[in-house]
Amino acid sequence: MSAPILESVLTCPKCGFAKAESMPTDACQFYYECTRCGALLRPNPGDCCVFCSFGSVKCPPMQAKRR
Ligand SMILES: [Zn+2]
């Protein structure tokens, strides 16, 4: 079992701005505010958090589930 990746690059769907953010291992982040345009991002239907929808890496709980 490999350790989860704790950093994900979030890309804003509105302005395309990408920023590396660290992910908490014990919680899912539901909201994320773009630091450039201020857009409030929410997960797509079926995704548990913004990292699953807009991040380069899915959140740690999803990484653990995927085999
Ligand atoms: Zn933005």
N, CA, C, O and the ligand as a Tripos MOL2 file, in Angstrom:
@<TRIPOS>MOLECULE
protein
  269   267    68     0     0
PROTEIN
NO_CHARGES

@<TRIPOS>ATOM
      1 N           0.8420   -1.1810    0.0000 N.3       1 MET1
      2 CA          0.0000    0.0000    0.0000 C.3       1 MET1
      3 C           0.8830    1.2390    0.0000 C.2       1 MET1
      4 O           1.7590    1.3900    0.8520 O.2       1 MET1
      5 N           0.6490    2.1150   -0.9530 N.am      2 SER2
      6 CA          1.4820    3.3120   -1.0400 C.3       2 SER2
      7 C           0.8260    4.4810   -0.3190 C.2       2 SER2
      8 O          -0.3940    4.5350   -0.1630 O.2       2 SER2
      9 N           1.6460    5.3930    0.1050 N.am      3 ALA3
     10 CA          1.1320    6.5690    0.8080 C.3       3 ALA3
     11 C           0.3780    7.4600   -0.1700 C.2       3 ALA3
     12 O           0.7750    7.6000   -1.3270 O.2       3 ALA3
     13 N          -0.7090    8.0600    0.2970 N.am      4 PRO4
     14 CA         -1.4800    8.9380   -0.5870 C.3       4 PRO4
     15 C          -0.7130   10.2110   -0.9220 C.2       4 PRO4
     16 O           0.0960   10.6970   -0.1310 O.2       4 PRO4
     17 N          -0.9830   10.7300   -2.0950 N.am      5 ILE5
     18 CA         -0.4140   12.0170   -2.4940 C.3       5 ILE5
     19 C          -1.2300   13.1100   -1.8120 C.2       5 ILE5
     20 O          -2.4590   13.1120   -1.8830 O.2       5 ILE5
     21 N          -0.5540   14.0230   -1.1620 N.am      6 LEU6
     22 CA         -1.2700   15.0310   -0.3780 C.3       6 LEU6
     23 C          -1.2710   16.4110   -1.0280 C.2       6 LEU6
     24 O          -1.7450   17.3830   -0.4400 O.2       6 LEU6
     25 N          -0.7410   16.4860   -2.2320 N.am      7 GLU7
     26 CA         -0.7970   17.7740   -2.9080 C.3       7 GLU7
     27 C          -1.4620   17.6020   -4.2650 C.2       7 GLU7
     28 O          -1.1490   16.6790   -5.0160 O.2       7 GLU7
     29 N          -2.3770   18.5020   -4.5600 N.am      8 SER8
     30 CA         -3.1260   18.4330   -5.8030 C.3       8 SER8
     31 C          -3.1490   19.8200   -6.4350 C.2       8 SER8
     32 O          -3.2470   20.8290   -5.7370 O.2       8 SER8
     33 N          -3.0590   19.8590   -7.7570 N.am      9 VAL9
     34 CA         -3.1290   21.1440   -8.4460 C.3       9 VAL9
     35 C          -4.5720   21.3850   -8.8650 C.2       9 VAL9
     36 O          -5.1060   20.6920   -9.7310 O.2       9 VAL9
     37 N          -5.1900   22.3730   -8.2390 N.am     10 LEU10
     38 CA         -6.5750   22.7110   -8.5560 C.3      10 LEU10
     39 C          -6.6010   23.6880   -9.7300 C.2      10 LEU10
     40 O          -5.8950   24.6970   -9.7310 O.2      10 LEU10
     41 N          -7.4220   23.3730  -10.7230 N.am     11 THR11
     42 CA         -7.5590   24.2600  -11.8730 C.3      11 THR11
     43 C          -8.9580   24.8580  -11.8750 C.2      11 THR11
     44 O          -9.9510   24.1310  -11.8900 O.2      11 THR11
     45 N          -9.0330   26.1730  -11.8600 N.am     12 CYS12
     46 CA        -10.3160   26.8650  -11.8680 C.3      12 CYS12
     47 C         -10.9730   26.7210  -13.2410 C.2      12 CYS12
     48 O         -10.3540   27.0500  -14.2540 O.2      12 CYS12
     49 N         -12.2250   26.2310  -13.2920 N.am     13 PRO13
     50 CA        -12.8980   26.0590  -14.5860 C.3      13 PRO13
     51 C         -13.3170   27.3850  -15.2090 C.2      13 PRO13
     52 O         -13.6380   27.4390  -16.3960 O.2      13 PRO13
     53 N         -13.3160   28.4390  -14.4270 N.am     14 LYS14
     54 CA        -13.7340   29.7390  -14.9420 C.3      14 LYS14
     55 C         -12.5980   30.4870  -15.6170 C.2      14 LYS14
     56 O         -12.7450   30.9640  -16.7430 O.2      14 LYS14
     57 N         -11.4690   30.5910  -14.9340 N.am     15 CYS15
     58 CA        -10.3790   31.3920  -15.4720 C.3      15 CYS15
     59 C          -9.1620   30.5670  -15.8430 C.2      15 CYS15
     60 O          -8.2110   31.0930  -16.4210 O.2      15 CYS15
     61 N          -9.1780   29.2730  -15.5180 N.am     16 GLY16
     62 CA         -8.0670   28.4150  -15.9060 C.3      16 GLY16
     63 C          -6.8530   28.5210  -15.0130 C.2      16 GLY16
     64 O          -5.8140   27.9290  -15.3070 O.2      16 GLY16
     65 N          -6.9650   29.2580  -13.9380 N.am     17 PHE17
     66 CA         -5.8420   29.4220  -13.0200 C.3      17 PHE17
     67 C          -5.5980   28.1340  -12.2390 C.2      17 PHE17
     68 O          -6.5300   27.5580  -11.6790 O.2      17 PHE17
     69 N          -4.3770   27.6950  -12.2040 N.am     18 ALA18
     70 CA         -4.0290   26.4690  -11.4990 C.3      18 ALA18
     71 C          -3.1490   26.7850  -10.3100 C.2      18 ALA18
     72 O          -2.2220   27.5890  -10.4050 O.2      18 ALA18
     73 N          -3.4450   26.1450   -9.1880 N.am     19 LYS19
     74 CA         -2.6720   26.3830   -7.9810 C.3      19 LYS19
     75 C          -2.5340   25.0950   -7.2060 C.2      19 LYS19
     76 O          -3.5010   24.3520   -7.0400 O.2      19 LYS19
     77 N          -1.3400   24.8330   -6.7360 N.am     20 ALA20
     78 CA         -1.1120   23.6380   -5.9290 C.3      20 ALA20
     79 C          -1.6320   23.8680   -4.5170 C.2      20 ALA20
     80 O          -1.3070   24.8680   -3.8750 O.2      20 ALA20
     81 N          -2.4440   22.9270   -4.0450 N.am     21 GLU21
     82 CA         -2.9890   23.0120   -2.6910 C.3      21 GLU21
     83 C          -2.7390   21.6940   -1.9790 C.2      21 GLU21
     84 O          -2.7880   20.6240   -2.5860 O.2      21 GLU21
     85 N          -2.4720   21.7870   -0.6950 N.am     22 SER22
     86 CA         -2.3070   20.5520    0.0530 C.3      22 SER22
     87 C          -3.6730   20.0790    0.5480 C.2      22 SER22
     88 O          -4.5360   20.8840    0.8960 O.2      22 SER22
     89 N          -3.8500   18.7630    0.5720 N.am     23 MET23
     90 CA         -5.1410   18.1870    0.9540 C.3      23 MET23
     91 C          -5.0820   17.6360    2.3680 C.2      23 MET23
     92 O          -4.0990   17.0050    2.7560 O.2      23 MET23
     93 N          -6.1390   17.8770    3.1400 N.am     24 PRO24
     94 CA         -6.2050   17.2390    4.4610 C.3      24 PRO24
     95 C          -6.5010   15.7550    4.2840 C.2      24 PRO24
     96 O          -7.2550   15.3780    3.3860 O.2      24 PRO24
     97 N          -5.9210   14.9180    5.1210 N.am     25 THR25
     98 CA         -6.1190   13.4720    4.9770 C.3      25 THR25
     99 C          -7.4040   13.0070    5.6440 C.2      25 THR25
    100 O          -7.9200   11.9370    5.3200 O.2      25 THR25
    101 N          -7.9210   13.7970    6.5650 N.am     26 ASP26
    102 CA         -9.0440   13.3340    7.3720 C.3      26 ASP26
    103 C         -10.3610   14.0030    7.0050 C.2      26 ASP26
    104 O         -11.3800   13.7370    7.6420 O.2      26 ASP26
    105 N         -10.3630   14.8670    5.9890 N.am     27 ALA27
    106 CA        -11.6000   15.5620    5.6410 C.3      27 ALA27
    107 C         -11.6130   15.8750    4.1570 C.2      27 ALA27
    108 O         -10.5660   16.0060    3.5220 O.2      27 ALA27
    109 N         -12.8170   15.9910    3.6180 N.am     28 CYS28
    110 CA        -12.9500   16.3690    2.2270 C.3      28 CYS28
    111 C         -13.2430   17.8700    2.1530 C.2      28 CYS28
    112 O         -14.0390   18.4010    2.9270 O.2      28 CYS28
    113 N         -12.5900   18.5310    1.2160 N.am     29 GLN29
    114 CA        -12.8320   19.9560    1.0650 C.3      29 GLN29
    115 C         -13.9160   20.1620    0.0140 C.2      29 GLN29
    116 O         -13.7290   19.8610   -1.1650 O.2      29 GLN29
    117 N         -15.0610   20.6870    0.4730 N.am     30 PHE30
    118 CA        -16.2090   20.8050   -0.4220 C.3      30 PHE30
    119 C         -16.1740   22.1060   -1.2120 C.2      30 PHE30
    120 O         -16.5890   22.1460   -2.3700 O.2      30 PHE30
    121 N         -15.6840   23.1540   -0.5940 N.am     31 TYR31
    122 CA        -15.6270   24.4450   -1.2790 C.3      31 TYR31
    123 C         -14.1920   24.8830   -1.4740 C.2      31 TYR31
    124 O         -13.3180   24.6090   -0.6520 O.2      31 TYR31
    125 N         -13.9710   25.5650   -2.5740 N.am     32 TYR32
    126 CA        -12.6530   26.1450   -2.7970 C.3      32 TYR32
    127 C         -12.8400   27.4540   -3.5460 C.2      32 TYR32
    128 O         -13.5390   27.5160   -4.5570 O.2      32 TYR32
    129 N         -12.2050   28.4940   -3.0320 N.am     33 GLU33
    130 CA        -12.3160   29.7830   -3.6870 C.3      33 GLU33
    131 C         -11.0710   30.0400   -4.4970 C.2      33 GLU33
    132 O          -9.9580   30.0150   -3.9720 O.2      33 GLU33
    133 N         -11.2640   30.2910   -5.7910 N.am     34 CYS34
    134 CA        -10.1410   30.5760   -6.6880 C.3      34 CYS34
    135 C          -9.4270   31.8350   -6.2080 C.2      34 CYS34
    136 O         -10.0600   32.8520   -5.9240 O.2      34 CYS34
    137 N          -8.1170   31.7540   -6.1230 N.am     35 THR35
    138 CA         -7.3680   32.8970   -5.5990 C.3      35 THR35
    139 C          -7.2080   34.0020   -6.6440 C.2      35 THR35
    140 O          -6.8040   35.1160   -6.3120 O.2      35 THR35
    141 N          -7.5230   33.6990   -7.9000 N.am     36 ARG36
    142 CA         -7.3810   34.7240   -8.9210 C.3      36 ARG36
    143 C          -8.6880   35.4420   -9.2350 C.2      36 ARG36
    144 O          -8.7530   36.6700   -9.1860 O.2      36 ARG36
    145 N          -9.7510   34.6600   -9.5650 N.am     37 CYS37
    146 CA        -11.0020   35.3150   -9.9520 C.3      37 CYS37
    147 C         -12.0440   35.2820   -8.8390 C.2      37 CYS37
    148 O         -13.0930   35.9150   -8.9530 O.2      37 CYS37
    149 N         -11.7630   34.5490   -7.7690 N.am     38 GLY38
    150 CA        -12.6780   34.5380   -6.6360 C.3      38 GLY38
    151 C         -13.8710   33.6250   -6.8060 C.2      38 GLY38
    152 O         -14.7700   33.6350   -5.9650 O.2      38 GLY38
    153 N         -13.9090   32.8350   -7.8670 N.am     39 ALA39
    154 CA        -15.0260   31.9190   -8.0920 C.3      39 ALA39
    155 C         -15.0520   30.8560   -7.0030 C.2      39 ALA39
    156 O         -14.0140   30.3250   -6.6080 O.2      39 ALA39
    157 N         -16.2630   30.5540   -6.5230 N.am     40 LEU40
    158 CA        -16.4060   29.5100   -5.5210 C.3      40 LEU40
    159 C         -16.6690   28.1870   -6.2350 C.2      40 LEU40
    160 O         -17.7070   28.0050   -6.8710 O.2      40 LEU40
    161 N         -15.7230   27.2810   -6.1200 N.am     41 LEU41
    162 CA        -15.8510   25.9950   -6.7990 C.3      41 LEU41
    163 C         -16.5260   24.9930   -5.8760 C.2      41 LEU41
    164 O         -16.2660   24.9430   -4.6740 O.2      41 LEU41
    165 N         -17.4050   24.1940   -6.4790 N.am     42 ARG42
    166 CA        -18.0430   23.1020   -5.7540 C.3      42 ARG42
    167 C         -17.8700   21.8330   -6.5670 C.2      42 ARG42
    168 O         -17.7220   21.9000   -7.7880 O.2      42 ARG42
    169 N         -17.8850   20.6830   -5.9220 N.am     43 PRO43
    170 CA        -17.6450   19.4270   -6.6450 C.3      43 PRO43
    171 C         -18.7140   19.1560   -7.7010 C.2      43 PRO43
    172 O         -19.8630   19.5720   -7.5550 O.2      43 PRO43
    173 N         -18.3280   18.4620   -8.7570 N.am     44 ASN44
    174 CA        -19.2930   18.0030   -9.7510 C.3      44 ASN44
    175 C         -20.1680   16.9300   -9.1170 C.2      44 ASN44
    176 O         -19.7620   16.3020   -8.1390 O.2      44 ASN44
    177 N         -21.3850   16.7080   -9.6700 N.am     45 PRO45
    178 CA        -22.2400   15.6420   -9.1380 C.3      45 PRO45
    179 C         -21.5080   14.2990   -9.1320 C.2      45 PRO45
    180 O         -20.9150   13.9030  -10.1360 O.2      45 PRO45
    181 N         -21.5550   13.6110   -8.0060 N.am     46 GLY46
    182 CA        -20.8950   12.3220   -7.9030 C.3      46 GLY46
    183 C         -19.5000   12.3900   -7.3260 C.2      46 GLY46
    184 O         -18.9270   11.3680   -6.9490 O.2      46 GLY46
    185 N         -18.9470   13.6000   -7.2530 N.am     47 ASP47
    186 CA        -17.6220   13.7500   -6.6550 C.3      47 ASP47
    187 C         -17.7660   14.2050   -5.2100 C.2      47 ASP47
    188 O         -18.7050   14.9200   -4.8620 O.2      47 ASP47
    189 N         -16.8190   13.7780   -4.3670 N.am     48 CYS48
    190 CA        -16.9630   14.0740   -2.9370 C.3      48 CYS48
    191 C         -16.3440   15.4030   -2.5470 C.2      48 CYS48
    192 O         -16.7070   15.9830   -1.5240 O.2      48 CYS48
    193 N         -15.4090   15.8920   -3.3590 N.am     49 CYS49
    194 CA        -14.7650   17.1430   -2.9740 C.3      49 CYS49
    195 C         -14.1720   17.8310   -4.1990 C.2      49 CYS49
    196 O         -14.1100   17.2500   -5.2820 O.2      49 CYS49
    197 N         -13.7430   19.0600   -4.0160 N.am     50 VAL50
    198 CA        -13.2340   19.8370   -5.1530 C.3      50 VAL50
    199 C         -11.9760   19.2350   -5.7620 C.2      50 VAL50
    200 O         -11.6980   19.4430   -6.9430 O.2      50 VAL50
    201 N         -11.2180   18.4940   -4.9720 N.am     51 PHE51
    202 CA        -10.0060   17.8900   -5.5120 C.3      51 PHE51
    203 C         -10.3400   16.7870   -6.5170 C.2      51 PHE51
    204 O          -9.6180   16.5860   -7.4940 O.2      51 PHE51
    205 N         -11.4450   16.0740   -6.2680 N.am     52 CYS52
    206 CA        -11.8590   15.0190   -7.1970 C.3      52 CYS52
    207 C         -12.3540   15.6220   -8.5140 C.2      52 CYS52
    208 O         -12.2000   15.0120   -9.5710 O.2      52 CYS52
    209 N         -12.9450   16.8120   -8.4530 N.am     53 SER53
    210 CA        -13.5090   17.4280   -9.6450 C.3      53 SER53
    211 C         -12.5000   18.2820  -10.4090 C.2      53 SER53
    212 O         -12.4680   18.2630  -11.6400 O.2      53 SER53
    213 N         -11.6940   19.0150   -9.6910 N.am     54 PHE54
    214 CA        -10.8260   19.9920  -10.3540 C.3      54 PHE54
    215 C          -9.3410   19.7880  -10.1040 C.2      54 PHE54
    216 O          -8.5120   20.4760  -10.7000 O.2      54 PHE54
    217 N          -8.9980   18.8600   -9.2380 N.am     55 GLY55
    218 CA         -7.5960   18.6690   -8.9100 C.3      55 GLY55
    219 C          -6.8930   17.6980   -9.8370 C.2      55 GLY55
    220 O          -7.5350   16.8950  -10.5130 O.2      55 GLY55
    221 N          -5.5850   17.7750   -9.8640 N.am     56 SER56
    222 CA         -4.7910   16.8460  -10.6640 C.3      56 SER56
    223 C          -4.7120   15.4860   -9.9770 C.2      56 SER56
    224 O          -4.4400   14.4680  -10.6130 O.2      56 SER56
    225 N          -4.9520   15.4890   -8.6880 N.am     57 VAL57
    226 CA         -4.9290   14.2630   -7.8960 C.3      57 VAL57
    227 C          -6.2030   14.2140   -7.0710 C.2      57 VAL57
    228 O          -6.6250   15.2260   -6.5110 O.2      57 VAL57
    229 N          -6.8130   13.0430   -6.9960 N.am     58 LYS58
    230 CA         -8.0270   12.9080   -6.1920 C.3      58 LYS58
    231 C          -7.6820   12.9280   -4.7050 C.2      58 LYS58
    232 O          -6.5270   12.7470   -4.3190 O.2      58 LYS58
    233 N          -8.6980   13.1480   -3.8830 N.am     59 CYS59
    234 CA         -8.4680   13.2870   -2.4430 C.3      59 CYS59
    235 C          -7.9870   11.9530   -1.8560 C.2      59 CYS59
    236 O          -8.2350   10.8910   -2.4270 O.2      59 CYS59
    237 N          -7.3050   12.0200   -0.7220 N.am     60 PRO60
    238 CA         -6.7350   10.7980   -0.1070 C.3      60 PRO60
    239 C          -7.7230    9.6560    0.0900 C.2      60 PRO60
    240 O          -7.3600    8.5150   -0.1970 O.2      60 PRO60
    241 N          -8.9670    9.8880    0.5680 N.am     61 PRO61
    242 CA         -9.9070    8.7610    0.7040 C.3      61 PRO61
    243 C         -10.1990    8.0720   -0.6270 C.2      61 PRO61
    244 O         -10.3540    6.8510   -0.6650 O.2      61 PRO61
    245 N         -10.2770    8.8350   -1.7210 N.am     62 MET62
    246 CA        -10.5390    8.2360   -3.0230 C.3      62 MET62
    247 C          -9.3020    7.5110   -3.5420 C.2      62 MET62
    248 O          -9.4190    6.4910   -4.2220 O.2      62 MET62
    249 N          -8.1400    8.0230   -3.2320 N.am     63 GLN63
    250 CA         -6.9130    7.3360   -3.6330 C.3      63 GLN63
    251 C          -6.8320    5.9680   -2.9660 C.2      63 GLN63
    252 O          -6.3820    4.9950   -3.5720 O.2      63 GLN63
    253 N          -7.2710    5.9040   -1.7160 N.am     64 ALA64
    254 CA         -7.2260    4.6520   -0.9670 C.3      64 ALA64
    255 C          -8.2210    3.6510   -1.5240 C.2      64 ALA64
    256 O          -7.9790    2.4450   -1.4870 O.2      64 ALA64
    257 N          -9.3550    4.1500   -2.0460 N.am     65 LYS65
    258 CA        -10.3930    3.2560   -2.5730 C.3      65 LYS65
    259 C         -10.0110    2.6690   -3.9180 C.2      65 LYS65
    260 O         -10.3450    1.5250   -4.2240 O.2      65 LYS65
    261 N          -9.3060    3.4610   -4.7260 N.am     66 ARG66
    262 CA         -8.9850    3.0250   -6.0800 C.3      66 ARG66
    263 C          -7.8600    1.9790   -6.0560 C.2      66 ARG66
    264 O          -6.8530    2.1420   -5.3670 O.2      66 ARG66
    265 N          -8.0580    0.9240   -6.8130 N.am     67 ARG67
    266 CA         -7.0510   -0.1140   -6.8780 C.3      67 ARG67
    267 C          -6.6110   -0.3610   -8.2970 C.2      67 ARG67
    268 O          -5.7560   -1.2130   -8.5390 O.2      67 ARG67
    269 ZN        -10.6810   31.3560  -11.2440 Zn       68 ZN68
@<TRIPOS>BOND
     1     1     2 1
     2     2     3 1
     3     3     4 2
     4     3     5 am
     5     5     6 1
     6     6     7 1
     7     7     8 2
     8     7     9 am
     9     9    10 1
    10    10    11 1
    11    11    12 2
    12    11    13 am
    13    13    14 1
    14    14    15 1
    15    15    16 2
    16    15    17 am
    17    17    18 1
    18    18    19 1
    19    19    20 2
    20    19    21 am
    21    21    22 1
    22    22    23 1
    23    23    24 2
    24    23    25 am
    25    25    26 1
    26    26    27 1
    27    27    28 2
    28    27    29 am
    29    29    30 1
    30    30    31 1
    31    31    32 2
    32    31    33 am
    33    33    34 1
    34    34    35 1
    35    35    36 2
    36    35    37 am
    37    37    38 1
    38    38    39 1
    39    39    40 2
    40    39    41 am
    41    41    42 1
    42    42    43 1
    43    43    44 2
    44    43    45 am
    45    45    46 1
    46    46    47 1
    47    47    48 2
    48    47    49 am
    49    49    50 1
    50    50    51 1
    51    51    52 2
    52    51    53 am
    53    53    54 1
    54    54    55 1
    55    55    56 2
    56    55    57 am
    57    57    58 1
    58    58    59 1
    59    59    60 2
    60    59    61 am
    61    61    62 1
    62    62    63 1
    63    63    64 2
    64    63    65 am
    65    65    66 1
    66    66    67 1
    67    67    68 2
    68    67    69 am
    69    69    70 1
    70    70    71 1
    71    71    72 2
    72    71    73 am
    73    73    74 1
    74    74    75 1
    75    75    76 2
    76    75    77 am
    77    77    78 1
    78    78    79 1
    79    79    80 2
    80    79    81 am
    81    81    82 1
    82    82    83 1
    83    83    84 2
    84    83    85 am
    85    85    86 1
    86    86    87 1
    87    87    88 2
    88    87    89 am
    89    89    90 1
    90    90    91 1
    91    91    92 2
    92    91    93 am
    93    93    94 1
    94    94    95 1
    95    95    96 2
    96    95    97 am
    97    97    98 1
    98    98    99 1
    99    99   100 2
   100    99   101 am
   101   101   102 1
   102   102   103 1
   103   103   104 2
   104   103   105 am
   105   105   106 1
   106   106   107 1
   107   107   108 2
   108   107   109 am
   109   109   110 1
   110   110   111 1
   111   111   112 2
   112   111   113 am
   113   113   114 1
   114   114   115 1
   115   115   116 2
   116   115   117 am
   117   117   118 1
   118   118   119 1
   119   119   120 2
   120   119   121 am
   121   121   122 1
   122   122   123 1
   123   123   124 2
   124   123   125 am
   125   125   126 1
   126   126   127 1
   127   127   128 2
   128   127   129 am
   129   129   130 1
   130   130   131 1
   131   131   132 2
   132   131   133 am
   133   133   134 1
   134   134   135 1
   135   135   136 2
   136   135   137 am
   137   137   138 1
   138   138   139 1
   139   139   140 2
   140   139   141 am
   141   141   142 1
   142   142   143 1
   143   143   144 2
   144   143   145 am
   145   145   146 1
   146   146   147 1
   147   147   148 2
   148   147   149 am
   149   149   150 1
   150   150   151 1
   151   151   152 2
   152   151   153 am
   153   153   154 1
   154   154   155 1
   155   155   156 2
   156   155   157 am
   157   157   158 1
   158   158   159 1
   159   159   160 2
   160   159   161 am
   161   161   162 1
   162   162   163 1
   163   163   164 2
   164   163   165 am
   165   165   166 1
   166   166   167 1
   167   167   168 2
   168   167   169 am
   169   169   170 1
   170   170   171 1
   171   171   172 2
   172   171   173 am
   173   173   174 1
   174   174   175 1
   175   175   176 2
   176   175   177 am
   177   177   178 1
   178   178   179 1
   179   179   180 2
   180   179   181 am
   181   181   182 1
   182   182   183 1
   183   183   184 2
   184   183   185 am
   185   185   186 1
   186   186   187 1
   187   187   188 2
   188   187   189 am
   189   189   190 1
   190   190   191 1
   191   191   192 2
   192   191   193 am
   193   193   194 1
   194   194   195 1
   195   195   196 2
   196   195   197 am
   197   197   198 1
   198   198   199 1
   199   199   200 2
   200   199   201 am
   201   201   202 1
   202   202   203 1
   203   203   204 2
   204   203   205 am
   205   205   206 1
   206   206   207 1
   207   207   208 2
   208   207   209 am
   209   209   210 1
   210   210   211 1
   211   211   212 2
   212   211   213 am
   213   213   214 1
   214   214   215 1
   215   215   216 2
   216   215   217 am
   217   217   218 1
   218   218   219 1
   219   219   220 2
   220   219   221 am
   221   221   222 1
   222   222   223 1
   223   223   224 2
   224   223   225 am
   225   225   226 1
   226   226   227 1
   227   227   228 2
   228   227   229 am
   229   229   230 1
   230   230   231 1
   231   231   232 2
   232   231   233 am
   233   233   234 1
   234   234   235 1
   235   235   236 2
   236   235   237 am
   237   237   238 1
   238   238   239 1
   239   239   240 2
   240   239   241 am
   241   241   242 1
   242   242   243 1
   243   243   244 2
   244   243   245 am
   245   245   246 1
   246   246   247 1
   247   247   248 2
   248   247   249 am
   249   249   250 1
   250   250   251 1
   251   251   252 2
   252   251   253 am
   253   253   254 1
   254   254   255 1
   255   255   256 2
   256   255   257 am
   257   257   258 1
   258   258   259 1
   259   259   260 2
   260   259   261 am
   261   261   262 1
   262   262   263 1
   263   263   264 2
   264   263   265 am
   265   265   266 1
   266   266   267 1
   267   267   268 2
@<TRIPOS>SUBSTRUCTURE
     1 MET1         2 RESIDUE 1 A MET
     2 SER2         6 RESIDUE 1 A SER
     3 ALA3        10 RESIDUE 1 A ALA
     4 PRO4        14 RESIDUE 1 A PRO
     5 ILE5        18 RESIDUE 1 A ILE
     6 LEU6        22 RESIDUE 1 A LEU
     7 GLU7        26 RESIDUE 1 A GLU
     8 SER8        30 RESIDUE 1 A SER
     9 VAL9        34 RESIDUE 1 A VAL
    10 LEU10       38 RESIDUE 1 A LEU
    11 THR11       42 RESIDUE 1 A THR
    12 CYS12       46 RESIDUE 1 A CYS
    13 PRO13       50 RESIDUE 1 A PRO
    14 LYS14       54 RESIDUE 1 A LYS
    15 CYS15       58 RESIDUE 1 A CYS
    16 GLY16       62 RESIDUE 1 A GLY
    17 PHE17       66 RESIDUE 1 A PHE
    18 ALA18       70 RESIDUE 1 A ALA
    19 LYS19       74 RESIDUE 1 A LYS
    20 ALA20       78 RESIDUE 1 A ALA
    21 GLU21       82 RESIDUE 1 A GLU
    22 SER22       86 RESIDUE 1 A SER
    23 MET23       90 RESIDUE 1 A MET
    24 PRO24       94 RESIDUE 1 A PRO
    25 THR25       98 RESIDUE 1 A THR
    26 ASP26      102 RESIDUE 1 A ASP
    27 ALA27      106 RESIDUE 1 A ALA
    28 CYS28      110 RESIDUE 1 A CYS
    29 GLN29      114 RESIDUE 1 A GLN
    30 PHE30      118 RESIDUE 1 A PHE
    31 TYR31      122 RESIDUE 1 A TYR
    32 TYR32      126 RESIDUE 1 A TYR
    33 GLU33      130 RESIDUE 1 A GLU
    34 CYS34      134 RESIDUE 1 A CYS
    35 THR35      138 RESIDUE 1 A THR
    36 ARG36      142 RESIDUE 1 A ARG
    37 CYS37      146 RESIDUE 1 A CYS
    38 GLY38      150 RESIDUE 1 A GLY
    39 ALA39      154 RESIDUE 1 A ALA
    40 LEU40      158 RESIDUE 1 A LEU
    41 LEU41      162 RESIDUE 1 A LEU
    42 ARG42      166 RESIDUE 1 A ARG
    43 PRO43      170 RESIDUE 1 A PRO
    44 ASN44      174 RESIDUE 1 A ASN
    45 PRO45      178 RESIDUE 1 A PRO
    46 GLY46      182 RESIDUE 1 A GLY
    47 ASP47      186 RESIDUE 1 A ASP
    48 CYS48      190 RESIDUE 1 A CYS
    49 CYS49      194 RESIDUE 1 A CYS
    50 VAL50      198 RESIDUE 1 A VAL
    51 PHE51      202 RESIDUE 1 A PHE
    52 CYS52      206 RESIDUE 1 A CYS
    53 SER53      210 RESIDUE 1 A SER
    54 PHE54      214 RESIDUE 1 A PHE
    55 GLY55      218 RESIDUE 1 A GLY
    56 SER56      222 RESIDUE 1 A SER
    57 VAL57      226 RESIDUE 1 A VAL
    58 LYS58      230 RESIDUE 1 A LYS
    59 CYS59      234 RESIDUE 1 A CYS
    60 PRO60      238 RESIDUE 1 A PRO
    61 PRO61      242 RESIDUE 1 A PRO
    62 MET62      246 RESIDUE 1 A MET
    63 GLN63      250 RESIDUE 1 A GLN
    64 ALA64      254 RESIDUE 1 A ALA
    65 LYS65      258 RESIDUE 1 A LYS
    66 ARG66      262 RESIDUE 1 A ARG
    67 ARG67      266 RESIDUE 1 A ARG
    68 ZN68       269 GROUP 0 **** ****
